[in-house]
Amino acid sequence: MYFADNPNADTTSFDSFSATSIVIMQSLTFDEFMRVCYAVMDATRTPLVVAFWLVIVLFGGFFLVNLFLAVLYQVAPPLTRTL
């Protein structure tokens, strides 16, 4: 076997699109993204990984949070008028 097992009990993987989507969504929701970042840094041995994860987490995560807040803002006014 050329590569070792995938980290996090074989749940973190970039081997397929679906597994990669789960890892990126996990990072966008700020759910233990540093564990994945450290695993990728250990695998590639380059500091550019930090820049990649910072872009993903800062821009993507804040976009996701703002989208969630915008949906709440759109839903909240009709609810307050009925009370």
C-alpha positions as CSV (number, residue, x, y, z in Angstrom):
1,M,0.0,0.0,0.0
2,Y,1.5,3.3,-1.0
3,F,-0.5,5.6,1.3
4,A,-1.4,5.0,4.9
5,D,-5.0,4.8,6.1
6,N,-7.1,8.0,6.0
7,P,-7.1,10.0,9.2
8,N,-10.0,10.2,11.7
9,A,-10.9,6.5,11.6
10,D,-10.9,6.5,7.8
11,T,-13.6,9.2,7.6
12,T,-11.4,12.1,6.3
13,S,-10.5,11.5,2.7
14,F,-9.9,13.4,-0.5
15,D,-10.2,10.2,-2.6
16,S,-13.7,10.9,-4.1
17,F,-15.9,13.9,-4.7
18,S,-18.4,12.9,-2.1
19,A,-15.8,12.4,0.6
20,T,-14.1,15.7,-0.3
21,S,-17.5,17.5,-0.1
22,I,-18.1,16.3,3.4
23,V,-14.6,17.4,4.5
24,I,-15.1,20.9,3.0
25,M,-18.6,21.2,4.5
26,Q,-17.1,20.2,7.8
27,S,-14.5,23.0,7.5
28,L,-17.2,25.5,6.4
29,T,-19.1,24.8,9.6
30,F,-16.0,25.2,11.8
31,D,-16.4,21.6,13.0
32,E,-12.8,20.3,13.8
33,F,-11.3,21.8,10.6
34,M,-7.9,22.1,12.3
35,R,-7.6,18.3,12.6
36,V,-8.0,18.0,8.8
37,C,-5.7,20.9,8.2
38,Y,-3.0,19.3,10.3
39,A,-3.4,16.0,8.6
40,V,-3.0,17.7,5.1
41,M,0.0,19.6,6.4
42,D,1.6,16.4,7.6
43,A,0.9,14.7,4.2
44,T,2.1,17.5,2.0
45,R,4.8,19.2,4.1
46,T,4.0,22.6,2.6
47,P,2.9,25.8,4.4
48,L,0.5,26.6,1.5
49,V,-2.0,24.3,3.1
50,V,-2.5,26.9,5.9
51,A,-3.3,29.6,3.3
52,F,-5.8,27.2,1.6
53,W,-7.6,26.4,4.8
54,L,-7.7,30.0,5.9
55,V,-9.4,31.0,2.6
56,I,-11.8,28.1,2.9
57,V,-12.6,28.8,6.6
58,L,-12.7,32.6,6.6
59,F,-14.5,33.3,3.3
60,G,-16.6,30.1,3.0
61,G,-17.5,29.9,6.7
62,F,-18.5,33.5,7.0
63,F,-20.5,33.2,3.8
64,L,-22.4,30.3,5.2
65,V,-23.0,32.1,8.5
66,N,-24.3,35.2,6.6
67,L,-26.5,33.1,4.4
68,F,-28.0,31.4,7.5
69,L,-28.6,34.8,9.1
70,A,-30.2,36.2,6.0
71,V,-32.6,33.4,5.9
72,L,-33.5,34.0,9.6
73,Y,-33.9,37.7,8.8
74,Q,-36.3,36.9,6.0
75,V,-38.4,34.5,8.1
76,A,-38.4,36.5,11.4
77,P,-40.5,39.6,10.4
78,P,-43.6,37.5,9.4
79,L,-43.4,35.6,12.7
80,T,-43.2,38.8,14.8
81,R,-46.2,40.4,13.0
82,T,-48.4,37.4,13.9
83,L,-47.6,37.5,17.6
